[in-house]
Amino acid sequence: MAVMPTDIEDAPEGALRPHAEEAFAHELKALAAADDRPRPARWNLSPWAVALYLLGGSLPDGTVITPKYVGPRRIVEVAVTTLATDRALLLLGVPGTAKTWVSEHLAAAISGDSTLLVQGTAGTPEEAIRYGWNYAELLTNGPSRNALVSSPVMRAMAEGRIARVEELTRIPADVQDSLITILSEKTLPIPELGSETQAVRGFNLIATANDRDRGVNELSSALRRRFNTVVLPLPASAEDEIDIVTRRVDQLGRGLDLPSVPAGADEIRRVVTVFRELRGGVTADGRTKVKSPSGTLSTAEAISVVTNGLALAAHFGDGVLRAGDIAAGILGAVVRDPAADRVIWQEYLETVVREREGWKDFYRACREASA
């Protein structure tokens, strides 16, 4: 529920995916100029202005702040308020609920820098969170500050900024726990030098994790207590999800020189409807139960399907998005398990899509893609 950038005019020329603080520099500048509310130490904006930046609105001078997140206002307010305290923030939700997007924009609005990032994987070492060494300097002159290589978290502590840790539950448990001292004591010991780095005011940390990763590397109770957990839900209504997909596809399309998609385009509505019905296990009218495939069918995947279809229409068609352009993408998103998911998809096509008025072209295109 989330993803809605609509302006990249301030991004560096040629950047395929500019950072939030670059893409929305003019909005952040206008907010800073209009913001007369108290700001926590080293925050570029007040909590009120950060929430406005995420949720969208307008300023007295007429500047329009585009919404970056579509969802309950209270979720954003709780997330922003958490970062103004000494508690770290954990954004939790199923894949595609814009956890990374919200994390990036929070860091951009608060610190003006969303790049202090640790990407969590099964191979993330402890050095990625704490610090490493320049081994040439270490071998030549021994342990020293010059030989030490600061991690993004260590830099954020020293500079009073927001650090980000993506996919926290994918990081090995012993590496995760290196955050405990940082978050509880607000200090990072450096035993090799007999010193430490203390966090200055303004430092905090945003971590993300998805519900589907529970049981991979679950957080210890000691680490979980250091976070305030905010759950990001899927879009509440079909119209919200259609709006999100339309805006995000439009932004991505402009960056890739693809044709624009009219608001409320039939093909976007169809993709969102299919995803929501298969995800929820029931048709939109509530009359027919359907089986759910193994994939998540998230909003992010819907955006990917439509963007890919738009590219097909632009490069191998007449530039108009049609059912045939999105059929293969939907098949790839739905059928993750070739055996079980294919049966579920075929059943859905025959019992739901085939009988739906105005969907004959979509049915035929999906049948051809499945053949």
C-alpha positions as a printed NumPy array, in Angstrom:
array([[  0.   ,   0.   ,   0.   ],
       [  2.259,   2.332,  -0.724],
       [  4.279,   3.223,  -3.565],
       [  3.411,   6.383,  -5.28 ],
       [  6.167,   8.654,  -6.519],
       [  5.002,  10.852,  -9.353],
       [  7.764,  13.33 ,  -9.983],
       [ 11.433,  12.78 , -10.811],
       [ 12.34 ,  16.108, -12.323],
       [ 14.93 ,  16.823,  -9.627],
       [ 16.699,  13.487, -10.076],
       [ 20.207,  13.37 , -11.574],
       [ 20.092,  13.078, -15.342],
       [ 20.298,   9.468, -16.449],
       [ 19.596,   7.949, -13.016],
       [ 17.369,   4.925, -13.477],
       [ 16.167,   4.949,  -9.894],
       [ 17.094,   8.166,  -8.032],
       [ 17.153,   8.227,  -4.24 ],
       [ 14.076,   9.687,  -2.565],
       [ 15.934,  12.794,  -1.384],
       [ 16.946,  13.482,  -4.99 ],
       [ 13.652,  12.619,  -6.697],
       [ 11.603,  14.721,  -4.3  ],
       [ 14.133,  17.421,  -3.451],
       [ 11.767,  20.278,  -4.33 ],
       [  9.046,  18.881,  -2.029],
       [ 11.467,  18.45 ,   0.86 ],
       [ 12.799,  21.974,   0.326],
       [  9.301,  23.467,   0.264],
       [  8.317,  21.559,   3.38 ],
       [ 11.43 ,  22.701,   5.242],
       [ 10.665,  26.336,   4.333],
       [  7.038,  26.103,   5.455],
       [  7.654,  23.977,   8.541],
       [  7.555,  26.101,  11.695],
       [  6.942,  23.29 ,  14.171],
       [  9.514,  21.949,  16.669],
       [ 12.036,  19.544,  15.185],
       [ 13.906,  16.841,  17.099],
       [ 17.683,  17.189,  17.156],
       [ 19.244,  16.885,  13.676],
       [ 15.893,  16.318,  11.979],
       [ 15.444,  18.239,   8.73 ],
       [ 11.679,  18.39 ,   9.281],
       [  9.277,  18.235,  12.205],
       [  7.339,  14.996,  12.774],
       [  4.229,  16.731,  11.409],
       [  6.026,  17.657,   8.177],
       [  7.506,  14.162,   7.806],
       [  4.003,  12.688,   8.013],
       [  2.741,  15.227,   5.462],
       [  5.589,  14.276,   3.127],
       [  4.606,  10.585,   3.349],
       [  0.844,  11.034,   3.142],
       [  0.662,  13.948,   0.727],
       [ -1.152,  17.278,   0.863],
       [ -0.584,  20.894,  -0.054],
       [  1.327,  23.827,   1.429],
       [  0.178,  27.441,   1.846],
       [  2.368,  28.497,  -1.089],
       [  0.53 ,  26.086,  -3.369],
       [  3.197,  23.382,  -3.465],
       [  1.583,  19.97 ,  -3.87 ],
       [  3.141,  17.182,  -1.816],
       [  2.547,  13.902,  -3.617],
       [  1.525,  10.905,  -1.476],
       [  4.251,   8.318,  -1.063],
       [  2.098,   5.939,   0.977],
       [ -1.606,   5.116,   0.73 ],
       [ -2.987,   3.653,   3.917],
       [ -4.082,   4.501,   7.46 ],
       [ -2.706,   7.843,   8.623],
       [ -2.193,   6.481,  12.105],
       [  0.384,   3.968,  10.848],
       [  2.561,   6.775,   9.49 ],
       [  2.098,   8.88 ,  12.616],
       [  3.143,   5.99 ,  14.881],
       [  6.183,   5.234,  12.699],
       [  7.34 ,   8.87 ,  12.704],
       [  6.736,   9.267,  16.436],
       [  8.742,   6.108,  17.147],
       [ 11.764,   7.545,  15.347],
       [ 11.519,  10.676,  17.493],
       [ 12.06 ,   8.514,  20.593],
       [ 14.92 ,   6.178,  21.524],
       [ 13.064,   3.137,  20.142],
       [ 14.024,   1.668,  16.787],
       [ 11.318,   1.032,  14.188],
       [ 10.501,  -2.362,  12.638],
       [  8.255,  -2.245,   9.561],
       [  6.595,  -5.633,   9.21 ],
       [  4.289,  -6.935,   6.491],
       [  3.845,  -9.323,   3.597],
       [  5.959,  -8.739,   0.484],
       [  4.797,  -5.797,  -1.587],
       [  3.4  ,  -3.609,   1.206],
       [  5.997,  -0.88 ,   0.58 ],
       [  8.134,  -1.467,   3.663],
       [ 11.326,  -0.523,   1.826],
       [  9.654,   2.433,   0.158],
       [  8.358,   3.817,   3.458],
       [ 11.734,   3.208,   5.097],
       [ 13.557,   5.111,   2.364],
       [ 11.199,   8.087,   2.468],
       [ 11.274,   8.311,   6.25 ],
       [ 15.079,   8.447,   6.173],
       [ 15.048,  10.989,   3.328],
       [ 12.61 ,  13.291,   5.116],
       [ 14.276,  13.063,   8.524],
       [ 17.982,  12.953,   7.658],
       [ 18.086,  14.017,   4.018],
       [ 19.992,  10.804,   3.334],
       [ 18.415,   7.412,   2.651],
       [ 21.667,   5.695,   1.639],
       [ 22.889,   4.515,   5.061],
       [ 21.626,   1.055,   4.229],
       [ 22.463,  -2.527,   5.208],
       [ 20.883,  -5.078,   2.875],
       [ 20.082,  -8.224,   4.803],
       [ 20.834, -11.595,   3.255],
       [ 21.771, -15.054,   4.529],
       [ 25.408, -14.065,   3.989],
       [ 25.381, -10.651,   5.694],
       [ 28.454, -10.538,   7.983],
       [ 28.696,  -8.813,  11.336],
       [ 31.028,  -6.232,   9.762],
       [ 28.113,  -4.919,   7.685],
       [ 26.407,  -3.784,  10.876],
       [ 29.392,  -2.971,  13.112],
       [ 32.623,  -2.133,  11.258],
       [ 35.332,  -3.69 ,   9.134],
       [ 38.998,  -3.082,   8.395],
       [ 41.131,  -1.774,   5.573],
       [ 43.508,  -4.726,   5.612],
       [ 46.3  ,  -2.979,   3.72 ],
       [ 46.348,  -0.235,   6.37 ],
       [ 45.871,  -2.771,   9.155],
       [ 48.862,  -4.865,   8.078],
       [ 51.057,  -1.822,   7.55 ],
       [ 50.305,   0.204,  10.674],
       [ 48.237,  -2.053,  12.906],
       [ 44.77 ,  -1.339,  14.331],
       [ 43.893,   2.357,  14.195],
       [ 41.034,   4.643,  13.348],
       [ 42.532,   5.084,   9.874],
       [ 42.322,   1.332,   9.301],
       [ 38.738,   1.076,  10.508],
       [ 35.947,   0.985,   7.891],
       [ 32.684,   2.278,   9.302],
       [ 29.442,   0.468,   8.526],
       [ 26.339,   2.468,   7.526],
       [ 25.016,   1.96 ,  11.063],
       [ 28.244,   3.253,  12.611],
       [ 28.186,   6.319,  10.334],
       [ 24.577,   7.013,  11.244],
       [ 25.466,   6.842,  14.941],
       [ 28.362,   9.268,  14.546],
       [ 26.402,  11.704,  12.356],
       [ 23.031,  11.562,  14.118],
       [ 21.169,  10.156,  11.111],
       [ 18.739,   7.367,  10.305],
       [ 20.207,   3.96 ,   9.404],
       [ 18.239,   1.337,   7.512],
       [ 18.436,  -2.473,   7.704],
       [ 16.494,  -4.294,   4.997],
       [ 15.165,  -7.845,   5.409],
       [ 16.289,  -8.156,   9.016],
       [ 14.96 , -11.696,   9.406],
       [ 17.154, -12.924,   6.535],
       [ 20.28 , -11.994,   8.486],
       [ 21.796, -14.811,  10.621],
       [ 20.661, -14.656,  14.238],
       [ 24.14 , -14.037,  15.685],
       [ 24.622, -11.091,  13.314],
       [ 21.174,  -9.712,  14.146],
       [ 22.095,  -9.676,  17.827],
       [ 25.01 ,  -7.333,  17.176],
       [ 22.288,  -4.657,  17.065],
       [ 21.292,  -5.211,  20.691],
       [ 24.059,  -3.111,  22.239],
       [ 23.68 ,  -0.452,  19.568],
       [ 19.94 ,  -0.093,  20.187],
       [ 19.951,  -0.452,  23.968],
       [ 23.167,   1.324,  24.99 ],
       [ 23.383,   3.593,  21.922],
       [ 27.06 ,   2.764,  21.679],
       [ 29.23 ,   0.566,  19.464],
       [ 32.296,  -0.85 ,  21.266],
       [ 35.562,  -1.136,  19.321],
       [ 37.584,  -3.523,  21.533],
       [ 40.54 ,  -3.643,  19.12 ],
       [ 41.138,   0.053,  19.801],
       [ 39.898,   0.112,  23.382],
       [ 37.308,   2.723,  22.377],
       [ 33.744,   3.089,  21.213],
       [ 31.463,   5.11 ,  18.975],
       [ 28.572,   6.715,  20.805],
       [ 25.373,   7.622,  19.022],
       [ 24.654,  11.326,  18.893],
       [ 21.154,  12.756,  19.071],
       [ 19.221,  12.208,  15.885],
       [ 20.387,   8.631,  15.404],
       [ 17.829,   5.893,  15.008],
       [ 17.312,   2.767,  12.974],
       [ 14.564,   1.467,  10.681],
       [ 14.447,  -2.256,   9.943],
       [ 12.111,  -4.125,   7.605],
       [ 10.987,  -7.744,   7.621],
       [  8.238,  -9.631,   5.867],
       [  5.685, -11.991,   7.387],
       [  6.531, -14.784,   4.98 ],
       [ 10.042, -15.01 ,   6.471],
       [  8.898, -16.011,   9.929],
       [ 10.93 , -19.003,  10.991],
       [ 13.872, -18.18 ,   8.72 ],
       [ 15.896, -16.276,  11.309],
       [ 13.407, -15.096,  13.882],
       [ 14.406, -12.18 ,  16.068],
       [ 15.488, -12.984,  19.584],
       [ 13.196, -11.654,  22.287],
       [ 16.015,  -9.365,  23.459],
       [ 16.304,  -7.772,  20.005],
       [ 12.563,  -7.602,  19.373],
       [ 12.118,  -5.61 ,  22.597],
       [ 14.38 ,  -2.9  ,  21.155],
       [ 11.943,  -2.274,  18.299],
       [  8.519,  -0.75 ,  18.062],
       [  6.803,  -2.903,  15.422],
       [  4.465,  -1.307,  12.882],
       [  2.593,  -3.655,  10.56 ],
       [  1.965,  -2.374,   7.031],
       [ -1.211,  -3.956,   5.634],
       [ -2.171,  -4.611,   2.04 ],
       [ -4.389,  -1.978,   0.373],
       [ -7.776,  -1.892,   2.047],
       [ -9.826,  -1.527,  -1.135],
       [ -9.528,  -2.35 ,  -4.815],
       [ -9.705,   1.349,  -5.696],
       [ -6.764,   2.13 ,  -3.417],
       [ -4.72 ,  -0.63 ,  -5.006],
       [ -5.649,   0.45 ,  -8.544],
       [ -4.608,   3.994,  -7.681],
       [ -1.281,   2.814,  -6.287],
       [ -0.518,   0.623,  -9.295],
       [ -1.511,   3.355, -11.762],
       [  0.66 ,   6.016, -10.125],
       [  3.671,   3.777,  -9.702],
       [  3.479,   2.417, -13.255],
       [  3.222,   5.971, -14.558],
       [  6.343,   7.   , -12.627],
       [  8.294,   3.953, -13.745],
       [  7.071,   4.369, -17.31 ],
       [  8.304,   7.949, -17.525],
       [ 11.706,   6.847, -16.313],
       [ 11.797,   4.165, -19.029],
       [ 10.256,   6.321, -21.781],
       [  7.133,   4.169, -21.959],
       [  3.671,   5.457, -22.907],
       [  1.457,   6.701, -20.088],
       [ -1.489,   4.684, -18.834],
       [ -4.863,   6.438, -18.507],
       [ -6.258,   6.62 , -14.992],
       [ -8.585,   3.694, -14.35 ],
       [ -7.295,   1.719, -17.354],
       [ -9.208,  -1.537, -17.838],
       [ -6.101,  -3.711, -17.859],
       [ -4.833,  -2.335, -14.534],
       [ -8.271,  -2.892, -13.012],
       [ -8.253,  -6.463, -14.286],
       [ -4.778,  -7.25 , -12.934],
       [ -5.668,  -5.853,  -9.514],
       [ -8.996,  -7.701,  -9.472],
       [ -7.358, -11.027, -10.346],
       [ -4.634, -10.559,  -7.737],
       [ -7.062,  -9.552,  -4.994],
       [ -9.447, -12.436,  -5.709],
       [ -6.736, -15.091,  -5.807],
       [ -5.039, -13.565,  -2.774],
       [ -8.256, -13.436,  -0.761],
       [ -9.72 , -16.753,  -1.908],
       [-13.045, -15.243,  -2.977],
       [-14.374, -13.219,  -5.91 ],
       [-15.017,  -9.496,  -5.555],
       [-18.783, -10.003,  -5.226],
       [-18.251, -12.571,  -2.47 ],
       [-20.259, -15.224,  -4.264],
       [-17.563, -17.644,  -5.407],
       [-14.716, -19.116,  -3.42 ],
       [-11.464, -19.683,  -5.307],
       [ -8.254, -21.446,  -4.414],
       [ -5.191, -19.328,  -3.645],
       [ -1.868, -20.092,  -5.366],
       [  1.472, -20.29 ,  -3.565],
       [  2.673, -16.799,  -4.595],
       [  2.038, -13.612,  -2.632],
       [  0.376, -11.71 ,  -5.521],
       [  1.318,  -8.437,  -3.905],
       [  0.782,  -4.886,  -5.101],
       [  4.446,  -4.756,  -6.07 ],
       [  3.958,  -7.773,  -8.337],
       [  0.901,  -6.155,  -9.92 ],
       [  3.038,  -3.097, -10.689],
       [  5.657,  -5.342, -12.27 ],
       [  3.077,  -7.153, -14.432],
       [  1.579,  -3.92 , -15.732],
       [  4.954,  -2.276, -16.341],
       [  6.163,  -5.292, -18.285],
       [  2.933,  -5.305, -20.291],
       [  3.374,  -1.626, -21.054],
       [  6.885,  -2.315, -22.334],
       [  5.517,  -5.058, -24.602],
       [  2.856,  -2.7  , -25.928],
       [  5.423,   0.029, -26.559],
       [  8.096,  -2.06 , -28.262],
       [  6.078,  -4.787, -29.982],
       [  2.633,  -3.214, -30.311],
       [  0.956,   0.115, -30.938],
       [  1.643,   1.552, -27.478],
       [ -1.832,   0.797, -26.129],
       [ -1.942,  -1.628, -23.2  ],
       [ -4.181,  -4.612, -23.991],
       [ -5.043,  -7.964, -22.457],
       [ -2.473,  -9.818, -24.534],
       [  0.308,  -7.62 , -23.161],
       [ -0.352,  -8.54 , -19.537],
       [ -1.438, -12.175, -19.887],
       [  2.054, -13.691, -19.804],
       [  3.041, -11.515, -16.845],
       [  0.008, -12.624, -14.847],
       [  0.746, -16.256, -15.659],
       [  4.314, -15.848, -14.376],
       [  3.131, -14.159, -11.175],
       [  0.406, -16.695, -10.397],
       [  2.046, -19.966, -11.443],
       [  5.065, -20.333,  -9.17 ],
       [  4.543, -24.054,  -8.527],
       [  4.133, -25.529, -12.045],
       [  2.025, -28.427, -10.8  ],
       [ -0.34 , -27.067,  -8.153],
       [ -0.567, -23.421,  -9.213],
       [ -1.279, -24.206, -12.863],
       [ -4.347, -26.222, -11.858],
       [ -5.552, -23.375,  -9.615],
       [ -5.059, -20.837, -12.415],
       [ -6.883, -22.938, -15.011],
       [ -9.79 , -23.459, -12.625],
       [ -9.988, -19.737, -11.915],
       [ -9.981, -18.924, -15.641],
       [-12.793, -21.359, -16.388],
       [-15.056, -20.718, -13.397],
       [-14.564, -16.963, -12.889],
       [-12.897, -15.164, -15.796],
       [-14.743, -17.003, -18.574],
       [-18.137, -16.066, -17.144],
       [-17.319, -12.43 , -16.374],
       [-18.978,  -9.906, -18.638],
       [-16.561,  -7.811, -20.697],
       [-13.586, -10.079, -19.968],
       [-13.694, -12.3  , -23.086],
       [-10.519, -10.779, -24.567],
       [ -8.728, -11.211, -21.258],
       [ -9.89 , -14.834, -21.012],
       [ -8.673, -15.628, -24.516],
       [ -5.311, -13.946, -23.962],
       [ -4.733, -15.845, -20.702],
       [ -5.731, -19.129, -22.308],
       [ -3.262, -18.55 , -25.126],
       [ -0.507, -17.633, -22.67 ],
       [ -1.214, -20.795, -20.661],
       [ -1.194, -23.115, -23.689]])
